[in-house]
Amino acid sequence: MVDHSFLVPMYNSQDTIESTIKTLHDVGEKHFEKFEIIIIDDCSSDKSFVICLELAKKYDNITLIQNPHNLGFAQTYKIALSKAIGQFVQYVPSDDAINEISLDALISNRHKDCAVLQYCYNCRERKFFRYLISSLYTHIVNFINSKNIKYYNGLNIYPRHIAQRAKLTSNNFSFQAELLLHVISDTNYVEVGTECRFTDENSTALNYANFLGVISYLLKSFFKNSLGAYRE
């Protein structure tokens, strides 16, 4: 039985993917008898996929898949989630944004049928505009859903059988909030603060398509929840 599935969507990460996989492998060896690393390459235009082919020869627990064309972060994550067979699944970015200490802290809080939600206790180290947008988004999602979650886009650990049941409709960065809300509606959770390495300068989260997609998700959530409350 596979204990844990690390899900790694990847796009143009030739400078960081090797160190990311080494971190996952070192931490996985420490915590689990059996774990898997699922890398989904979203048609990278650099040498990321070639590097991963070599990594797959080195580590026999890597599953490497390449999308036929660029599908975007949300769809790439969904593919990785559908392939997972571990008892728990955890999203990890390919940009080496998490260190072993933080990953250890998250995994150490993992226990049966409980989600582990990550938040960054050093979030104010982000660029001010990105911190402001992230904070505003969190507050809006919390308000709409009557929650008090510290962060919706973390490297969260979910029981696989619950996460794979989610009927995700969002095809933008808001899918992470949609998935989190689905999971915690079906299980307990614990929030764990870690130190984060921010890569805001390389992020595509604020592009025009994602911005419109997130606005659409928030509006749909608001009207859905408002209608549900009205019917009650």
N, C-alpha and C positions, 0 to 999 in steps of 0.2 A: 504493500500500500504506500502510495506517495503521500508524504506528510504535508508538503507545501509546494505551491506553484508560484514562482516569480514571473510576472507578466511584463515584458519589456517591449513596448511599441518603439520603433526606431525609425528616424529619418535624418540622414546626413549627420551621423555621429561618429565619424571616423576617428576623431581626436579623443573621444571619451568612452566609447563602447567597451574597449578592452579592460579599462580600469573598473568600469561599472560591473562587468561580468566577474572580474576577479573578486570584487567586494562581495557580490552575491554568493559566489562559490565558497569563499572563506567563511562567511557567516553561516551559510547553509550547512557546511561540514561540521560546524560547531554545534548546531542546534538539532539537526535532523538526521535520521538514519537514511531517509530517501527523500529527495526533493528534485524538482525540475525547474529549468529556466526556459521559458518560451519567448523567443525573439521573433517579432513580426516586422520585417523590413517593409516600409511603405514606399517602395521604389526609390531608394536613395540614389542621388546622382553622384555621390562621392564613393569612396572605397569601403563604406560601412559593411556592405554585404560580403565582400571578399574577406574582410577581417573576421567576420562572424563565421565564415566557412572554415577558417583555420581554428577558431575557438571551438567549433563543434567537433573538430578532430581531437582537440586537447581534452575537452570535457564531454563525457558520454551522456550527460543528463541534459544537454541542450537540444531543444527542438527549434529549428530555424525554418521560417516560412517567409516567402517574398510575395507581396501583393502583385497582381498582374498589372495594376496601374495605381497611381496615388489615390488613396481613399480618404486620407485625413486621419487625425488622431483618434476620434471617437470610434469610427468603424474599425480601425486597426486594433484598438483595445478590445472591442467586442469579439473580434476574431480570436485574439489571444485567450479571452475568457472562455470562449466556446471550446477551445482545445484543451483546457486545463483538466487535470485528473487528480490534483492534490486535494487533501481535506480542506485546506485553506488556500485562498488566492490573494496575491498582493501585487498591486501595480508598482513598478519601479521605472522611473524615466531613464533614458539611455544617456543622459548628459552628466552622469557622475555627481548628481546633486545630493546624495546621501552618503554619510560615512558609516564605518562599521559600528561605532558606538551608538549612533542613532538607530541603526537597523537592529542592533542587539536589543535596545530598549523596547522597540516595537514588538519584536518577536517574543521577548521575555514576558510580555503581557498577554500573549495569546493563550486562550484556553477554550474548552469545548463550547461550541455554539455561542460564541461572543465575538462581536466585531471589535477591532482595535482601530481607533480613529486618530490619525496623526495631526498635530498642529505644530506650527513653528513658534517657539517661545522667543525667537529673535526676529520676529516678522518686521519690526521697525527698521531693520537693517536693509530692507528692500529699497529700491528707488521710490521716492515719495509718491509719485503718481501711481505706480503699480500697487503700493501698499494701500493707497486711498481707494482705488478701484476694487481691490480684493476685499477690503474691509466693508465697503459699501455693499458689494455682492453678497457677502456672508450675512450681513444684517437684513437685507431684503429677503433672502431665502428663509432665514429664521422667522421673520415676521409673517411671511405668507404661510409657512407651515407650522407656526406656533412651536418652534424649537429653540434651543439655545446651544447649537453646535459651534465650536470654536473655529472650524475650518472645514470646507467641503471638498477641497481638491488635494488632499493629502495622500500619502503612500499607505493607504488603509489596508487592513487585513480583514478579509471577509470569509465566513464559512462558504465553501464553494457551492454547496447544494442550494444555499439561499441566493447567492449572487447570480447563479445561472438561471434561476427562475424569473429574474427581473425582465419585464417587457420594456426595454429601453426605447424611447421614441426620439430622443435628442441625438442629433448628429453633429453636435458642436461641444464645446468644453463644459456645457451644463450637464452633460450626461453623467458626470461624476457626482453631482448633487443628486440627480435622479436615482442613481444606483445606491448611494448612501442612504437616502430616505427609504428606499425599498427595503434595504437590509435591516435597518434599525426598527422598521415596523414589524419585523419578524423575529428579532432577537435582542438580547442585551448588548450594551457596548461600553467601552472604556475609552477615554480620551488621553492620549499620551503626548506630552510635549517633547520635541527634539530640536536640536540645533540644525538649521538648514543652510545650504549653500545656494544662494540665489543666482539664477542665470537669466535675469530679465532681459538683458540686451539681445539674447538669442531666441527669446520666446516669440511664438506666433499667436499667443492667446488673444492679443488685442487687435487682430486684423479685422477688416470690415465684415467679412462673412461670419466670423465667430461672434462679433459684437451684435449683429442683427439676430443671430441664432439664440444667443443668451437672452436678449430682450424678448424674443418670441416665447422662449421657455418660461420666463418669469411671468409674462402676461397670461399664458395658458394656465400656469399653476395658480395664479391669483384668481382667475375666473372659475376654475375648477373647484378650488377650495371654498370660494365664496358661494358658489351654487350649492355645494354640498352642505354648507352651514345653513343656507336658506331653507333647503329641503328638510333639514332636521327640525 
